[in-house]
């Protein structure tokens, strides 16, 4: 279902809070169908993201080490994505 969510377990360095939250946000978007937040959807959406991020961080910390790192690089570690984020922050 969420083919675009990359594996965070086994990253070096470990997955950041930002990466975990981005994965949680993508998951909640997918399962809820909410793409644009409104006043009616913002609070439940953000609450779900926070809960899923917390559970994700816990499971990543409790699982044993991976023998090999994941084969795909998480989006927030890709130079083109970092450049887009920086441009958005500079513009707004």
C-alpha positions, 0 to 999 in steps of 0.5 A, spaced: 500 500 500 505 505 501 510 503 496 513 510 497 515 509 504 522 507 505 525 502 510 528 506 516 531 500 520 538 499 519 540 506 516 547 509 518 547 514 521 540 512 524 533 514 522 532 521 524 526 524 528 525 528 521 525 522 517 521 518 522 515 523 522 516 524 514 514 517 514 509 517 519 506 523 515 506 519 508 503 513 511 497 517 514 496 521 508 495 514 504 491 511 509 486 517 510 486 520 503 487 527 506 492 530 501 491 537 504 489 539 511 483 543 513 481 546 519 476 540 520 482 535 518 488 538 521 488 536 529 486 528 527 491 528 522 497 531 526 495 527 532 495 520 528 502 523 525 505 524 532 502 517 534 505 513 529 511 517 529 512 515 536 510 507 535 515 507 529 521 510 533 519 505 539 519 499 534 526 501 530 529 502 537 527 495 539 528 491 533 535 488 532 540 491 528 540 489 520 545 485 517 545 490 511 543 497 510 536 498 506 537 498 499 534 505 498 536 512 501 530 515 504 527 521 501 530 526 506 537 524 505 537 525 497 540 531 495 535 533 490 529 533 496 534 537 501 535 542 495 527 543 494 526 543 502 531 549 503 528 553 497 521 552 500 524 555 507 528 560 503 521 562 500 517 562 505 
